[in-house]
Amino acid sequence: MSALQGGGIYGINILFGSVKGSPLNSDFAYTRVSPAGSARPAAPLLAQNGSTPGHFLEVPYGGSFQLSWDVSGAPGADGATLEVSAAGPGTFNDENPFNNPNGTQRDQNGADTGSVAFVFLSGVKGTAALNAKTLGLVPTMNHVVRVLPTRAGTAR
């Protein structure tokens, strides 16, 4: 467990051999790791040009959008960060390319493509205007956004 990157949903399997160079793996078992005191905040809402805030948004190339967040329910939170995943879908057609979905810290384990943006947000709730190009969003691809509660500037 100590090798895992904070809280999140992790898949575990066993490599038990190979056939003609192809690995033989057991079935995956999924587990949710939730450190003591961690609370999962509500998903952020996205909007553009006065649209109704929601969980999905198509942003024109280089366009701007608004992000609303509320992490006030996370014990001890005094701020938040926005994290934007690498572009997806990934190699295995996964729509959520975070290697630690529902995680408690930035996706940057050094073994695969980590998040493309990690932006500090002011306060435990609010709305911020962001630019797709500045964040590093890849046109025509999907990105997942999440907000992590912070205490003294550190994701929890």
ABEGO torsion letter per residue (X at the ends): XAABBEBEBBBBBBBAEBBGGBBBBBBBBBBBBBBBGBBBBBBBBBBBGGBBBBABBBBBBGBBBBBBBBAAABBGBABBBBBBBBBOBBAAGBABABABBGBABBBBAGABBBBABBBBBBEABEBBBBBAAAAGBBBGBBBBBBBBBBBGGBBX
